[in-house]
Amino acid sequence: MEARLNMFENATAMKFWKHIIAANKVLAESTVPAATMELVKIRASQINGCGACLDMHTKDAAAAGETSLRLHLVAAWREAKVFTDAERAALELTEQGTRIADAAGGVTDEAWANAAKHYDEEQLAALVGQIAVINTFNRGNVITQQPAGDYVPGQYA
């Protein structure tokens, strides 16, 4: 598979992605656990079918010490006993925030209240930002058919 557009050689694409990448770096400075942020990225990428992001974030999570069991169970987080209540709240927020077209009201009050039990306002802002940013990356990669499989952990750090 070859990408429809080389995002690193196109001047317009680089100008755009530079800002999205900068936003992502701000989110990495939040107090939300890094493992939770990776789970958010993985779950949204699963929903959106973004192989490039799944390749990157599962490898980065594994390199940071995430277990293969938890990585394999992200798609079935509701039935898996390996996630904390806080992680479950973040995953629910991610699903509803990613599938906004599937739900008449977007993110439910219940999902928001559950997340607010586990995260303060700064952390909620970081989670909302992370969900928005990973969905942006997913859409760009899926539209341009970015290939997956060659990512090396930390490659874009």
N, C-alpha and C positions, 0 to 999 in steps of 0.2 A: 504494500500500500504506500502510495506517495501522497503527501499533502497537496491540496489544491492551491495553497498559497504559502509561501515561505514567510512566516511572521517575523523572522530575524533579518531578512534582506529587503523587506518592503518598508519604505520610509514612513508612509502613513500608518501602517500597522505598528511600527516601533514607537512612533509618537504616542499612539493610543495606549499600547500595552505598558509603556513606561509608567504611566499614571496608575494603572491597575496594579502593577507590581509594587509601586510605592505604597498604595493603599494597603496591600497585603502585608507589607513590612510593618506598618503601623499596628495592624491587628496582632502581629506576632509579639508585640510588646505588652499585650494585655495580661491580666492576671488569670485569665481562663487557662486552665492546664493545657499545655501543648498537646497532650494526648487527646483531650477533648476536641481541640481544634482540628486535629487530623481526622478524628472520627466524623466530624461534621463535613469535612472536605470529601472523605470517602463516601459517605452516605449520599450526599448530593450528586456526586459523580456517578454513583451506581444508578440513581434514579434517572439521570440525564444521559446515561450510556456513553460517558466520556472515558474512553480507554486511556488516553494520554494522561489525564488527571488521576485515574485509578492506578496506573503504572507508577506515577510519581509519588502519590501520597501513601500508598501501601508500602512502597519501598522506603520512603522517608520515615514512616511510622515504625517499621521493623528495625531500621537502623538506629532509631531512638530508643529501642527496647520493647516496643509493643509486641505482644505474643501473637503467634500465628492463629491460635484459637480465637482470640478476640477479632482479629482481622477477618477471619473467615466467617464470623458470625454477625458482622455489622449489618448485613442485609436482612437478618432475622433477629434484630436486637430485641424485639418484644418478647420472644420466646427464650432468649439466651439469658442465663443467670450470671454472666461474666461482666455486666455493665452496672455501674453505680446508678443510684436514682438521679443524680445530677447529670450523668452522661445520657441517661434515658430521656430526661427533659430536653437536653440539647439536641438529641437525635429527633425527637418529636417536633421540636421547633424547626429543625432543618427540613424534615419531610414536608411539613405544612408550608414552610416558606419557599420551598422548591416547587411544590405542586399547587401554587396559588391559582392556577387556571382550573384545577380539578375541584376546588372547593368554592362555593358561592361566597363565603365570607373571608377567604384567605386563612390566616392563622386564627385559630379559635381563642376566645378568652381563657378557656380552660388550659390550653397549651401554654399560653403566655403566663398565666398565674403559676403554673407548675414550674416553669423555667425561673420565674421571679422568686420562687421559694429557695432556689439553689444558687442564684447568681445576683449580684448587686447591679445597680444601674450601669456602671461602667462596663461590667462584664456582659450584661445584656446588649449594650451597644456594640461591643466587640463581636458577640455571637451574630447579631443581625448583620453587621458589616461583613463577617466571614461568610455567612450564607449568601449574601449578595455578591461578594467577590468570587467565590468558587462557582456560582452559577454563571457569572460573566465569563470566567475561564472556560467552563464546560461548553457554553454556547459557541464561543470563538473556536474552540478545538473541534467540536462536532461539525460545525458549519464548514470548516476548512479541511475536515478529515485528517487531523493530525494523527500520525501513526503512534502506536504504543509498543513498548517492550524494550526499548534501548536506554531508558532513563537510568542514570547512576545516582544514588543518593547524594544530595548536596550539590548536584551538577549546576544548579542555577543560583546557588547561595552567594 
